[in-house]
């Protein structure tokens, strides 16, 4: 009986050891390298610049053109584009995004609401979808809700 208990305990301990040593490896493989994160941030910054161009063009043809709402909308998108640039610069400097990414995500949420209330057409919508995709991936990497 003691032999059976010892054998069972040994199996449980061995299984626990295997799980404890392989679980961190599995989660580490899901994390992007700093080089990949930097590349994703660069793509986000470029996509944000493209979105800004498409958005500004669409605002000029929209129902809000030549209004304070149009000016505010353009300013919001410009701020977002600058935030993505600053986030990339900060990440290159210290390999962190804990200060900049939440701000970028918050501004993106404002843009989402703006686009929901003031449709701007296919070109800005398609450009924004690319931005949101990259932002979602970054948010996952840093545990920030997007």
C-alpha positions, 0 to 999 in steps of 0.5 A: 500500500505504501508503495502504491501511494509513493508511486502515485505521489511520484506521478503527480509530482512528475506531472506537476513538474512537466506542466510547470516547466512547459507552461511558461514556454507556451506563453512565451511563444505567443509573445512577439519579439521586440523587433516584431512589435516595433515593425507592427508599430511602424505599420500602424504609424504608416496606416494612421498616416494613410487613414488621416489622408483618406479621412481629410479628403472624405471630410471635405466631401461630407455633410460636415465640411466647413463646420467646427465639427469637421475641424474637430474631427480632423484635429482628432485624427491628426492627434491620433496619427501623432500619438502613433508616431510618438508611441513608435519613438518611445518603444524604440527608446525603451521597448515599452508601450505602457504609457503611450498605448492606452492613450492611442487606444482611447483616441481610437475609440473616439475615432470609432464613435466619430465614424459611427455617427458620421459615415465618411465612405469606403476609403476612410473605412477601409483605411481605418480597418487596417489601423484597427487591426494593427492596434488590436494586435498591439493591444493583445501584446501589451494586455491593453483593452482595445 
